[in-house]
């Protein structure tokens, strides 16, 4: 038996790596909860998707992704050469970073936003240039521009003079990651700001996980914009969160490189057939999207009447609310006592806020009743 300690071979820069946790709810308890904490689609998958998974007889075979890519290409209105599928949009975030980032390269992250951009940057040994959002959660485009154009100066201003020999070798950030609509607040980036970001000498990665609820996408822009990648998923609008089907729309040369380097069977067969069936059942799924959007607007008005919640305008399938005169964590805990799961936050800037996904009308009424009783 060897006495060699293999943990000594682990990367030292990951010693203080914080894990990403979404919490855990046992499957046996799901049906008894109003689960509105992870922005899932409570209407679930389309009947055609469920039937396709049930009827699939080839789980012992490798299932190619060409048909899925072609179906997605028709859905978003671009050529199939721009489509790459992935094991959820999370994997695509990782793949895009690995295609561009050498060890020590940088990304721009604009917190508060989806935490996986910075998560994978650390996994990939990249530096993270954080450009905080303004008080109203809008993107500080001026600061993003400065972070890229003046990056070398900012690094040279470091308090560590021994790093000066390395500073000249550092590049300005290669990638800018932005969610549109953003998570956790649900806001869209104004078109004029997107144009300014596309004018930068960097690759803009727009995460459109909630695009169907926003009714707006930059997917059609990709074939003519060499520095734009759009990320999409079937998790939210199509209700396939646990089957993990994501994709990107990328310039042809970049898509070809990702296809060349990714695992060939990264989308599982069940997710593959469910996603294709979903794209054959758009009327059903888009009707659910419209129901969620209508409930989102109704709930925003009802929350505002409570006196202690101030919902921000949202284009996603959730509402982000500032808590007035009360403790956000106590509201989270009180709702949990009623079997209602919502999201509260530990980050100092977000401690006054809660996020509530939009459920069915019945679930939403349950939430409203519990809030009114407070």
C-alpha positions as CSV (number, residue, x, y, z in Angstrom):
1,X,0.0,0.0,0.0
2,X,1.5,3.3,-1.1
3,X,2.0,6.1,1.5
4,X,2.2,8.7,-1.3
5,X,-0.4,11.5,-0.6
6,X,-1.9,12.3,-4.0
7,X,-3.7,15.3,-2.7
8,X,-0.4,17.1,-2.9
9,X,-0.8,17.0,-6.7
10,X,-4.1,19.0,-6.6
11,X,-4.0,22.6,-7.9
12,X,-3.1,24.9,-5.1
13,X,-5.3,27.7,-6.5
14,X,-8.3,25.6,-5.8
15,X,-7.6,25.1,-2.1
16,X,-10.1,27.8,-1.1
17,X,-12.6,27.1,-3.9
18,X,-16.2,27.6,-2.6
19,X,-18.6,25.0,-3.9
20,X,-21.8,26.0,-5.7
21,X,-24.8,24.7,-3.9
22,X,-28.5,24.8,-4.9
23,X,-29.7,23.0,-1.8
24,X,-31.3,19.6,-1.8
25,X,-34.9,18.5,-1.7
26,X,-35.6,14.7,-1.6
27,X,-37.6,13.6,-4.6
28,X,-40.2,12.1,-2.3
29,X,-41.0,15.6,-1.0
30,X,-41.3,17.5,-4.3
31,X,-45.0,16.9,-4.8
32,X,-45.8,18.3,-1.4
33,X,-43.9,21.6,-1.8
34,X,-44.5,24.9,-3.7
35,X,-41.0,25.0,-5.1
36,X,-40.2,28.4,-6.5
37,X,-36.6,28.8,-5.5
38,X,-34.7,27.8,-8.6
39,X,-36.6,29.4,-11.5
40,X,-37.9,26.1,-12.7
41,X,-41.0,25.8,-15.0
42,X,-43.7,24.4,-12.7
43,X,-45.8,23.4,-15.7
44,X,-43.2,20.8,-16.6
45,X,-42.3,19.3,-20.0
46,X,-44.6,19.1,-23.0
47,X,-46.7,15.8,-23.2
48,X,-44.8,15.1,-26.5
49,X,-41.5,15.3,-24.7
50,X,-42.7,12.9,-21.9
51,X,-44.0,10.5,-24.5
52,X,-40.8,10.6,-26.6
53,X,-38.7,9.7,-23.5
54,X,-41.1,6.9,-22.6
55,X,-41.1,5.5,-26.1
56,X,-37.3,5.7,-26.6
57,X,-35.9,2.2,-27.1
58,X,-32.3,2.9,-27.8
59,X,-30.8,4.0,-24.5
60,X,-28.1,1.3,-25.0
61,X,-26.9,3.1,-28.2
62,X,-25.0,6.4,-28.7
63,X,-27.4,8.9,-30.1
64,X,-26.0,11.6,-32.4
65,X,-26.8,15.3,-32.0
66,X,-27.1,16.3,-35.7
67,X,-30.9,16.1,-35.8
68,X,-31.1,18.1,-32.5
69,X,-28.8,20.8,-33.9
70,X,-30.9,21.0,-37.1
71,X,-34.1,21.4,-35.1
72,X,-32.6,24.1,-32.9
73,X,-31.3,25.9,-35.9
74,X,-34.8,26.0,-37.4
75,X,-36.1,27.2,-34.1
76,X,-33.7,30.2,-33.7
77,X,-33.5,31.0,-37.4
78,X,-29.8,30.5,-38.1
79,X,-27.8,27.9,-40.0
80,X,-26.9,24.6,-38.3
81,X,-23.2,25.4,-38.6
82,X,-23.8,28.0,-35.8
83,X,-25.3,25.5,-33.3
84,X,-23.5,23.5,-30.7
85,X,-25.4,21.5,-28.1
86,X,-24.3,20.9,-24.5
87,X,-25.1,19.2,-21.2
88,X,-27.1,22.2,-20.0
89,X,-26.0,25.8,-20.5
90,X,-23.6,25.4,-17.6
91,X,-21.4,23.1,-19.6
92,X,-21.4,25.6,-22.5
93,X,-20.1,28.3,-20.2
94,X,-17.2,26.0,-19.3
95,X,-16.6,25.0,-23.0
96,X,-16.6,28.6,-24.2
97,X,-14.1,29.6,-21.5
98,X,-11.8,26.6,-22.3
99,X,-11.8,27.5,-26.0
100,X,-10.5,31.0,-25.3
101,X,-8.8,31.2,-21.9
102,X,-5.2,30.4,-21.3
103,X,-4.1,30.1,-17.6
104,X,-4.2,33.6,-16.2
105,X,-6.4,35.2,-18.9
106,X,-9.3,37.2,-17.7
107,X,-13.1,37.5,-18.0
108,X,-15.4,40.4,-17.1
109,X,-18.2,39.4,-14.7
110,X,-20.8,41.9,-13.7
111,X,-22.2,40.9,-10.3
112,X,-24.7,40.3,-9.0
113,X,-25.4,37.9,-11.8
114,X,-25.3,34.1,-12.5
115,X,-22.5,32.8,-10.4
116,X,-21.4,30.1,-12.8
117,X,-19.4,32.6,-15.0
118,X,-17.0,33.2,-12.1
119,X,-17.2,29.6,-10.9
120,X,-15.9,28.2,-14.2
121,X,-13.4,31.0,-14.6
122,X,-11.8,29.8,-11.4
123,X,-12.0,26.2,-12.4
124,X,-10.2,27.1,-15.7
125,X,-7.5,29.1,-13.9
126,X,-8.7,32.5,-15.3
127,X,-8.7,35.8,-13.6
128,X,-12.0,37.5,-12.9
129,X,-12.4,41.3,-13.5
130,X,-15.5,42.2,-11.5
131,X,-17.5,45.2,-12.7
132,X,-20.3,45.6,-10.2
133,X,-23.7,46.6,-11.5
134,X,-25.2,49.9,-10.6
135,X,-27.6,50.4,-7.6
136,X,-30.5,49.7,-9.9
137,X,-28.8,46.5,-11.2
138,X,-28.2,47.8,-14.6
139,X,-24.8,47.1,-16.3
140,X,-22.2,49.8,-15.8
141,X,-21.1,49.9,-19.5
142,X,-18.7,52.8,-18.9
143,X,-16.9,50.7,-16.3
144,X,-16.8,47.6,-18.5
145,X,-15.3,49.7,-21.3
146,X,-12.7,51.1,-18.9
147,X,-11.9,47.6,-17.5
148,X,-11.0,46.5,-21.0
149,X,-9.3,49.7,-22.4
150,X,-7.4,50.6,-19.2
151,X,-6.9,47.0,-17.9
152,X,-3.1,47.2,-18.0
153,X,-3.1,50.4,-16.0
154,X,-5.4,49.0,-13.4
155,X,-3.3,45.9,-12.9
156,X,-0.1,48.1,-12.7
157,X,-1.7,50.0,-9.9
158,X,-1.4,46.9,-7.8
159,X,0.1,47.2,-4.3
160,X,2.4,44.3,-5.1
161,X,5.4,45.8,-6.9
162,X,7.0,42.3,-7.2
163,X,4.4,41.5,-9.8
164,X,5.5,44.3,-12.2
165,X,7.6,41.8,-14.3
166,X,4.4,39.8,-15.0
167,X,2.1,42.8,-15.6
168,X,3.4,43.5,-19.1
169,X,2.4,40.0,-20.2
170,X,-1.2,40.3,-19.0
171,X,-3.9,40.8,-21.6
172,X,-7.1,42.7,-21.3
173,X,-10.1,40.5,-20.6
174,X,-11.0,38.3,-23.5
175,X,-14.6,37.5,-22.6
176,X,-17.5,39.5,-21.2
177,X,-20.3,37.4,-19.6
178,X,-23.8,38.9,-19.3
179,X,-27.1,37.4,-18.6
180,X,-30.0,38.9,-20.6
181,X,-32.4,38.9,-18.8
182,X,-30.2,39.0,-15.8
183,X,-30.4,36.6,-12.8
184,X,-31.3,37.5,-10.0
185,X,-33.1,40.7,-11.0
186,X,-34.8,39.8,-14.4
187,X,-33.7,43.0,-16.2
188,X,-32.8,43.3,-19.9
189,X,-29.7,45.2,-21.2
190,X,-30.8,48.1,-23.3
191,X,-30.0,47.6,-27.0
192,X,-27.8,50.7,-27.1
193,X,-25.6,49.2,-24.3
194,X,-25.4,45.9,-26.2
195,X,-24.1,47.8,-29.2
196,X,-21.4,49.5,-27.1
197,X,-20.3,46.1,-25.7
198,X,-20.1,44.6,-29.1
199,X,-17.8,47.4,-30.2
200,X,-15.2,46.3,-27.6
201,X,-12.2,44.2,-28.5
202,X,-13.6,41.2,-26.6
203,X,-16.0,38.4,-27.1
204,X,-19.5,39.2,-25.7
205,X,-21.3,36.1,-24.3
206,X,-25.0,36.8,-23.8
207,X,-26.7,34.2,-21.6
208,X,-30.3,34.1,-22.8
209,X,-31.6,31.4,-20.5
210,X,-34.9,33.3,-20.0
211,X,-35.2,34.6,-23.6
212,X,-38.5,33.0,-24.3
213,X,-40.1,34.8,-21.3
214,X,-38.5,38.1,-22.5
215,X,-39.6,37.7,-26.1
216,X,-36.3,39.1,-27.3
217,X,-33.1,37.4,-28.5
218,X,-29.8,38.3,-30.2
219,X,-29.5,34.8,-31.8
220,X,-30.2,36.1,-35.3
221,X,-27.4,38.6,-35.0
222,X,-24.7,36.0,-34.4
223,X,-24.0,35.0,-38.1
224,X,-23.0,38.6,-38.9
225,X,-21.3,39.5,-35.6
226,X,-17.9,37.9,-35.2
227,X,-17.6,38.6,-31.4
228,X,-21.0,37.5,-30.1
229,X,-22.0,34.1,-28.6
230,X,-25.6,33.5,-27.4
231,X,-26.3,30.8,-24.8
232,X,-29.7,29.2,-24.5
233,X,-31.3,26.3,-22.6
234,X,-34.3,24.0,-22.6
235,X,-34.4,24.1,-18.8
236,X,-36.7,27.1,-18.3
237,X,-39.2,27.5,-21.1
238,X,-39.4,23.8,-22.0
239,X,-39.4,22.4,-18.5
240,X,-36.4,20.1,-19.0
241,X,-34.2,21.3,-16.2
242,X,-33.1,17.9,-15.0
243,X,-32.4,16.5,-18.5
244,X,-29.7,19.1,-19.0
245,X,-30.0,20.3,-22.6
246,X,-28.3,23.6,-23.5
247,X,-26.7,25.1,-26.6
248,X,-24.9,28.0,-28.0
249,X,-25.3,30.1,-31.2
250,X,-21.8,31.1,-32.2
251,X,-19.9,32.4,-35.2
252,X,-19.2,29.5,-37.6
253,X,-15.4,29.3,-36.9
254,X,-16.0,29.4,-33.1
255,X,-18.8,26.8,-33.3
256,X,-16.6,24.5,-35.4
257,X,-13.8,24.7,-32.8
258,X,-16.2,23.9,-29.9
259,X,-17.6,21.0,-31.9
260,X,-14.0,19.8,-32.5
261,X,-13.1,19.9,-28.8
262,X,-16.2,19.0,-26.8
263,X,-17.1,15.4,-25.8
264,X,-19.1,13.9,-28.7
265,X,-21.9,12.5,-26.6
266,X,-22.3,15.2,-24.0
267,X,-26.1,15.5,-24.4
268,X,-27.7,12.3,-23.1
269,X,-30.2,10.4,-25.2
270,X,-33.2,11.2,-23.0
271,X,-32.5,14.9,-23.1
272,X,-31.9,14.7,-26.9
273,X,-35.2,13.2,-27.8
274,X,-37.1,15.3,-25.2
275,X,-35.6,18.5,-26.6
276,X,-36.5,17.5,-30.2
277,X,-40.0,16.6,-29.2
278,X,-40.3,20.0,-27.4
279,X,-39.5,21.8,-30.6
280,X,-42.4,19.8,-32.2
281,X,-44.8,21.1,-29.5
282,X,-44.1,24.8,-29.5
283,X,-47.8,25.8,-29.4
284,X,-48.2,24.0,-26.1
285,X,-45.0,25.3,-24.5
286,X,-45.3,28.8,-25.7
287,X,-48.8,28.9,-24.2
288,X,-47.3,28.0,-20.9
289,X,-44.7,30.8,-21.3
290,X,-47.6,33.3,-21.9
291,X,-49.3,32.0,-18.8
292,X,-46.2,32.5,-16.8
293,X,-45.6,36.0,-18.2
294,X,-49.3,37.0,-17.4
295,X,-48.9,35.7,-13.8
296,X,-45.6,37.5,-13.5
297,X,-47.3,40.8,-14.2
298,X,-50.3,40.0,-12.0
299,X,-48.0,39.0,-9.1
300,X,-45.9,42.1,-9.4
301,X,-49.0,44.2,-8.8
302,X,-50.2,42.0,-5.9
303,X,-46.7,42.0,-4.2
304,X,-46.6,45.8,-4.5
305,X,-49.9,46.0,-2.5
306,X,-48.5,44.2,0.5
307,X,-46.5,47.1,1.7
308,X,-43.3,45.2,2.5
309,X,-42.3,44.0,-1.0
310,X,-41.0,46.1,-3.8
311,X,-40.8,44.0,-7.0
312,X,-38.4,45.1,-9.7
313,X,-39.4,45.0,-13.4
314,X,-38.7,41.5,-14.7
315,X,-38.6,39.9,-18.1
316,X,-37.8,36.4,-16.8
317,X,-39.9,33.8,-15.1
318,X,-39.3,35.2,-11.6
319,X,-39.7,38.3,-9.6
320,X,-36.9,39.9,-7.6
321,X,-38.3,41.9,-4.7
322,X,-36.7,44.3,-2.2
323,X,-38.0,43.7,1.3
324,X,-39.0,46.9,3.1
325,X,-39.1,47.1,6.9
326,X,-38.6,43.4,7.4
327,X,-35.9,40.8,7.3
328,X,-35.7,39.0,4.0
329,X,-34.3,35.8,5.5
330,X,-37.2,35.7,8.0
331,X,-39.7,35.9,5.1
332,X,-37.8,33.1,3.4
333,X,-38.0,31.0,6.6
334,X,-41.6,31.7,7.3
335,X,-42.7,30.7,3.8
336,X,-40.6,27.5,4.1
337,X,-42.6,26.7,7.2
338,X,-45.7,26.7,4.9
339,X,-44.0,24.4,2.4
340,X,-43.1,27.3,0.0
341,X,-39.5,27.5,-1.2
342,X,-38.2,30.8,-2.4
343,X,-34.7,32.2,-2.7
344,X,-32.9,34.5,-0.2
345,X,-29.4,35.6,-0.5
346,X,-26.2,35.7,1.6
347,X,-24.3,38.3,-0.3
348,X,-24.3,41.6,1.5
349,X,-25.7,43.6,-1.5
350,X,-28.6,41.2,-1.8
351,X,-29.6,40.6,1.8
352,X,-32.6,42.9,1.5
353,X,-34.0,40.9,-1.4
354,X,-35.9,37.7,-2.2
355,X,-36.5,36.0,-5.5
356,X,-39.7,34.1,-6.2
357,X,-40.2,32.1,-9.4
358,X,-43.6,32.2,-11.1
359,X,-45.7,29.1,-10.5
360,X,-49.1,28.0,-11.6
361,X,-52.0,30.3,-10.6
362,X,-52.8,27.9,-7.8
363,X,-49.3,28.0,-6.5
364,X,-49.1,31.7,-6.8
365,X,-52.3,32.1,-4.8
366,X,-50.8,29.9,-2.1
367,X,-47.8,32.3,-1.9
368,X,-50.0,35.4,-1.8
369,X,-52.1,33.9,1.0
370,X,-49.1,33.2,3.1
371,X,-47.6,36.6,2.4
372,X,-50.8,38.4,3.3
373,X,-51.0,36.5,6.6
374,X,-47.7,38.0,7.5
